[in-house]
Amino acid sequence: TQSTWGEFGRLMSSYIPSPLVSHICEIKMSKAPRAVVELGEYIIQQSQNEKFKYTPELGAQMNSILTAIKLGAKVINRELSKSNSYGMDQAAPESDMTAVAHKRFMDALINREVVAGFASANLDDFVSLPRCQDKQLVCLIHPLDGTKQIDVNVSVGTLFSIYKRVTPVGQPVEMRDFLQAGTNQLCAGYVIYGTSTMIVFTMGSGVAGFTLDPSLGTFYLSHTDMRIPEDGKIYSVNGGKRKKFPTGVVEYINHCQDKGFACRYIGSMVADFHRNLLKGGIFIYPPTFKDPKPSVSMIYQCNPLAFLCEQAGGRCSDGFTRVLDIEPVQLTDRIPFFCGSTKMVVHAESFMAKKKMHDGGWCFQKTLPTQPAVNGTH
């Protein structure tokens, strides 16, 4: 171990020239196995870090919430592993997986009594926990994102955010506890269920990734200080709706194609984001003239990913405004989403700004153009 070789160096320094001893010990210590850090251990270490700006009590509550999420993730991982076993193992039908994921995470949060309240993308309203009114934190969760991809073995994910409540401790939580701007998040992350199952999250001082060892049922630290490349050559957008996109988005896509960038669109938001986090790129979910409010949720999807992206050195906006600065009005708010490598997002925003008036000042205001007249008729 490192301590053993350090002791060896001190003992041998009187017999062998010290530079040689130092060289031998450096080699041995570099080859010595490092301690593998488990998710819970990491959270405790982070809460004791000088950069952690919250009280030990708050850190302990956050650890309890992440432990509940970790438990739910392991159960969902097991269920998803069964889903394509073709009858060899019993699993919930694909259509029920969203409900199964919702129940598993809610059971974990409620039974462990770790939050004052929670909100789920599967519910129309938040849930207050009467026996946990002394807790300082609330949790927002999207139990299973990308469920349409399950039957084709594409990665899906769970998204979550943790906020400090704004109502007084000791009283029931209220809607305003959940309708906070994303910049107030204390912790956010996602679970990605793919070739391996990972939890990627931030507590406001960098991004770390933990990979599940299924033989032990434990998440171990596998990715430290995750950073998204400043620039990239991947753009992720549903090109099938291109004709309905704002002019700025269309011209940015043209720019990417002229540059020979690769288009990679999985259709699972967590999977697309995870790839771009590791490889560099931009994810775009723009409005369309037919559907000016995209189907991505502001508080359940955009806010946690925006927090992660910025903590990893990236940038997120709705095409004009920083996502984390936008205050939600209701739990079902939806916004456009531009997220990824800083240089790519800034460039996309420049196209949006330049072409803003081409869409009547804002793309929501424009109707689809009529067909040109032919022989004096419409």
C-alpha positions in Angstrom: 0.0 0.0 0.0 1.0 3.7 -0.3 1.5 3.9 3.5 3.7 0.8 3.5 6.0 2.1 0.8 6.2 5.5 2.5 7.4 3.8 5.7 9.9 1.8 3.6 11.3 5.0 2.2 11.9 6.4 5.7 13.7 3.3 6.9 15.9 2.9 3.8 16.9 6.5 3.5 19.8 6.0 6.0 21.3 3.1 3.9 20.7 4.2 0.3 21.1 7.7 -1.3 17.8 9.5 -0.8 17.1 10.3 -4.5 17.2 6.6 -5.4 14.9 5.7 -2.5 12.5 8.4 -3.5 12.5 7.1 -7.1 11.8 3.5 -6.0 9.0 4.6 -3.7 7.4 6.8 -6.3 7.3 3.9 -8.8 5.9 1.5 -6.2 3.3 4.0 -4.8 2.1 4.8 -8.4 1.5 1.1 -9.0 -0.2 0.5 -5.6 -3.9 -0.1 -5.9 -6.0 3.0 -5.1 -8.9 2.8 -2.7 -12.2 2.4 -4.6 -14.6 5.1 -3.5 -18.3 4.1 -3.2 -21.1 6.7 -3.9 -22.0 7.2 -0.2 -18.4 7.6 0.8 -17.9 10.2 -1.9 -20.9 12.2 -0.8 -19.6 12.3 2.8 -16.1 13.4 1.5 -17.7 16.1 -0.6 -19.8 17.4 2.3 -16.6 17.8 4.4 -14.8 19.6 1.6 -14.2 23.3 2.1 -16.0 24.1 -1.2 -19.2 22.5 0.1 -21.2 25.5 1.2 -23.9 23.8 3.2 -24.2 22.6 6.8 -23.3 19.0 7.8 -27.0 18.4 8.5 -27.9 19.4 4.9 -25.1 17.2 3.6 -26.5 14.2 5.6 -30.0 14.8 4.2 -28.6 15.0 0.7 -26.8 11.7 1.2 -30.0 10.1 2.4 -31.9 11.3 -0.7 -29.1 10.0 -3.1 -29.1 6.7 -1.2 -32.8 6.4 -1.9 -32.3 7.3 -5.6 -29.4 4.8 -5.7 -31.7 2.0 -4.4 -34.4 2.9 -6.9 -31.9 2.9 -9.7 -30.7 -0.6 -8.9 -34.3 -1.9 -8.9 -35.0 -0.2 -12.3 -31.8 -1.6 -13.7 -32.9 -5.1 -12.8 -36.4 -4.6 -14.3 -34.9 -3.2 -17.5 -32.5 -6.1 -17.8 -35.5 -8.4 -17.8 -37.6 -6.4 -20.3 -35.9 -8.0 -23.4 -35.5 -11.5 -22.1 -38.3 -12.8 -24.4 -40.2 -14.6 -21.7 -37.1 -16.2 -20.0 -37.6 -13.9 -17.1 -40.7 -12.1 -15.8 -40.8 -8.4 -16.2 -43.3 -5.5 -16.5 -44.5 -4.8 -20.1 -42.7 -1.9 -21.8 -45.9 0.2 -21.6 -45.8 -0.2 -17.8 -42.1 0.5 -17.2 -42.8 4.3 -16.7 -45.3 3.4 -13.9 -43.0 0.8 -12.5 -40.1 3.3 -12.3 -42.3 6.0 -10.8 -43.5 3.6 -8.1 -40.0 2.3 -7.2 -38.5 5.8 -6.8 -41.5 7.1 -4.9 -41.4 4.1 -2.5 -37.7 4.7 -1.9 -38.2 8.4 -1.1 -41.4 7.9 1.0 -40.4 4.8 3.0 -36.9 6.1 3.8 -38.5 9.5 4.9 -35.7 11.5 3.4 -37.5 14.5 1.9 -40.1 17.1 3.0 -41.8 16.5 -0.4 -41.3 15.5 -4.0 -42.6 16.1 -7.4 -42.6 13.6 -10.3 -43.0 14.0 -14.0 -45.6 11.3 -13.7 -47.8 13.3 -11.4 -49.8 16.5 -11.9 -49.1 17.8 -8.5 -46.4 17.6 -5.8 -46.5 15.3 -2.8 -46.0 16.5 0.7 -44.8 14.1 3.4 -46.4 14.9 6.8 -43.9 12.9 8.8 -40.9 14.7 7.1 -41.8 18.3 7.6 -38.6 18.8 9.6 -36.6 18.0 6.5 -35.0 20.9 4.6 -34.9 19.4 1.1 -37.3 18.6 -1.7 -36.7 16.3 -4.7 -37.9 16.5 -8.3 -37.6 13.4 -10.4 -38.2 12.2 -13.9 -38.5 8.4 -13.2 -37.8 7.1 -16.7 -36.8 9.2 -19.8 -36.8 7.6 -23.2 -39.2 4.7 -22.6 -40.0 4.5 -26.3 -36.5 3.1 -26.8 -36.7 0.2 -24.3 -37.9 -2.4 -26.8 -34.9 -1.7 -29.1 -32.3 -1.8 -26.3 -31.4 1.9 -26.4 -30.1 3.5 -23.3 -32.8 5.2 -21.1 -32.4 7.3 -18.0 -33.7 8.8 -14.8 -33.2 12.5 -14.0 -33.4 14.2 -10.6 -32.9 17.6 -8.8 -32.6 18.5 -5.2 -33.6 21.9 -3.8 -33.6 23.5 -0.4 -37.2 24.4 0.4 -38.2 28.1 0.7 -41.0 27.5 3.1 -40.3 27.3 6.8 -39.1 24.0 8.2 -41.7 22.3 10.3 -44.6 23.3 7.9 -46.0 21.4 4.9 -44.2 22.1 1.6 -45.9 24.3 -0.9 -45.8 24.7 -4.7 -43.2 27.5 -4.5 -40.7 25.0 -3.0 -40.7 23.2 -6.4 -41.1 26.2 -8.7 -37.6 27.5 -8.2 -35.1 28.6 -10.8 -32.6 26.0 -11.7 -29.8 28.1 -10.3 -31.1 27.2 -6.8 -30.4 23.5 -7.3 -28.1 22.0 -4.6 -27.6 18.7 -6.4 -28.7 17.3 -9.8 -27.9 14.3 -11.9 -29.1 11.3 -13.9 -29.0 7.6 -14.0 -28.2 6.1 -17.4 -29.2 2.5 -18.0 -27.1 1.2 -20.9 -24.2 -1.3 -21.5 -23.4 -0.3 -17.9 -25.5 1.6 -15.4 -24.1 4.9 -14.2 -25.1 7.7 -11.8 -23.7 11.0 -12.9 -24.3 14.0 -10.6 -23.0 17.2 -9.2 -23.3 18.8 -5.8 -22.2 22.2 -7.1 -18.4 21.6 -7.2 -17.8 19.5 -10.4 -19.3 16.4 -11.9 -18.6 12.8 -11.0 -19.7 9.5 -12.4 -20.3 6.2 -10.6 -20.7 2.8 -12.3 -22.7 0.0 -10.9 -20.9 -3.2 -10.1 -23.9 -5.6 -10.5 -22.1 -8.5 -8.7 -21.9 -6.3 -5.6 -24.8 -4.0 -6.1 -22.6 -1.0 -5.5 -21.9 2.2 -7.4 -18.2 2.9 -7.5 -16.5 6.1 -8.6 -15.4 5.6 -12.2 -15.3 9.1 -13.7 -13.7 12.0 -11.7 -14.0 15.7 -12.5 -15.9 15.1 -15.7 -15.5 18.0 -18.2 -17.3 18.5 -21.5 -14.9 19.5 -24.4 -15.1 23.2 -25.1 -15.9 22.5 -28.8 -17.2 19.4 -30.6 -18.1 18.0 -34.0 -21.4 16.3 -33.1 -24.9 17.8 -33.3 -28.0 16.1 -31.9 -31.3 17.1 -33.3 -34.4 15.5 -34.7 -33.9 16.3 -38.4 -37.2 15.0 -39.4 -38.9 18.2 -38.2 -36.4 20.5 -39.9 -39.0 22.3 -42.0 -40.9 23.3 -38.9 -37.8 24.7 -37.0 -37.1 28.4 -36.6 -34.9 29.9 -39.3 -31.9 30.2 -36.9 -32.0 26.5 -36.1 -32.3 25.5 -39.8 -29.3 27.7 -40.7 -27.2 26.3 -37.8 -27.9 22.8 -39.0 -26.8 23.9 -42.5 -23.6 25.2 -40.9 -23.0 21.9 -39.1 -23.5 19.9 -42.3 -21.2 22.3 -44.3 -18.5 21.7 -41.7 -19.0 17.9 -42.0 -20.1 17.5 -38.4 -21.7 14.1 -37.4 -25.4 14.0 -36.6 -26.1 11.7 -33.7 -29.6 11.7 -32.4 -30.7 8.7 -30.2 -34.1 10.0 -29.2 -33.3 9.4 -25.5 -32.3 12.7 -23.9 -30.1 11.3 -21.2 -28.2 9.1 -23.7 -27.7 12.0 -26.1 -26.5 14.3 -23.3 -24.2 11.6 -21.8 -22.4 11.0 -25.2 -21.9 14.8 -25.7 -20.6 15.2 -22.2 -17.9 12.7 -22.9 -17.2 13.4 -26.6 -18.2 17.0 -27.0 -21.2 18.3 -29.0 -24.5 20.1 -28.9 -28.0 18.8 -28.1 -30.9 20.9 -29.6 -34.6 20.5 -28.9 -36.0 23.5 -30.6 -39.6 24.7 -30.8 -41.6 24.2 -34.0 -44.2 26.3 -35.6 -46.7 23.5 -35.1 -45.6 22.9 -31.5 -44.1 26.1 -30.0 -43.6 24.4 -26.7 -41.3 21.4 -27.1 -42.0 18.2 -25.3 -39.0 18.6 -23.0 -39.8 19.5 -19.4 -38.1 22.5 -18.0 -37.9 21.4 -14.3 -37.6 17.7 -14.7 -35.3 17.5 -17.7 -33.7 20.8 -18.7 -32.8 22.1 -15.2 -30.8 19.1 -14.0 -29.0 18.7 -17.3 -28.2 22.4 -17.5 -26.8 22.3 -14.0 -24.6 19.3 -14.8 -23.5 20.8 -18.1 -22.4 24.1 -16.6 -20.6 22.3 -13.8 -18.7 20.3 -16.5 -17.8 23.5 -18.3 -20.6 23.6 -20.9 -23.4 26.0 -21.7 -27.2 25.7 -21.8 -29.9 28.1 -23.0 -33.3 28.2 -24.6 -31.7 29.7 -27.7 -31.6 33.2 -26.1 -31.6 32.9 -22.3 -29.6 30.9 -19.8 -31.8 28.0 -18.7 -30.9 28.1 -15.0 -32.0 31.8 -14.8 -35.6 31.1 -16.0 -38.2 30.9 -13.3 -40.9 28.2 -13.8 -44.6 29.1 -13.5 -46.0 25.6 -13.3 -44.7 22.0 -13.0 -45.6 21.3 -16.7 -43.6 24.2 -18.2 -41.7 23.3 -21.4 -38.9 25.2 -23.1 -36.5 24.9 -26.1 -33.2 23.4 -25.1 -29.7 24.1 -26.5 -27.1 22.3 -24.4 -23.5 21.1 -24.8 -20.0 22.3 -25.6 -19.7 26.1 -25.0 -18.4 27.1 -28.4 -21.1 25.2 -30.2 -24.0 26.5 -28.1 -22.7 30.1 -28.4 -22.5 29.7 -32.2 -26.1 28.3 -32.3 -27.3 31.2 -30.2 -25.7 33.6 -32.6 -27.8 32.1 -35.5 -30.9 32.4 -33.3 -30.2 36.0 -32.5 -29.3 36.9 -36.1 -32.5 35.3 -37.6 -34.8 36.3 -34.8 -36.9 38.7 -36.9 -37.2 36.2 -39.7 -39.7 34.4 -37.5 -41.8 37.5 -36.6 -39.6 38.5 -33.7 -39.9 35.2 -31.9 -40.6 31.8 -33.5 -43.7 31.3 -31.4 -45.4 34.2 -33.3 -45.0 32.9 -36.8 -47.5 30.7 -38.6 -46.5 28.3 -41.3 -46.1 30.0 -44.7 -48.8 29.6 -47.3 -48.1 27.9 -50.6 -47.0 30.4 -53.3 -49.7 31.4 -55.9 -49.8 29.4 -59.1 -51.4 31.0 -62.2 -52.9 33.8 -60.1 -54.6 31.4 -57.6 -53.7 30.1 -54.1 
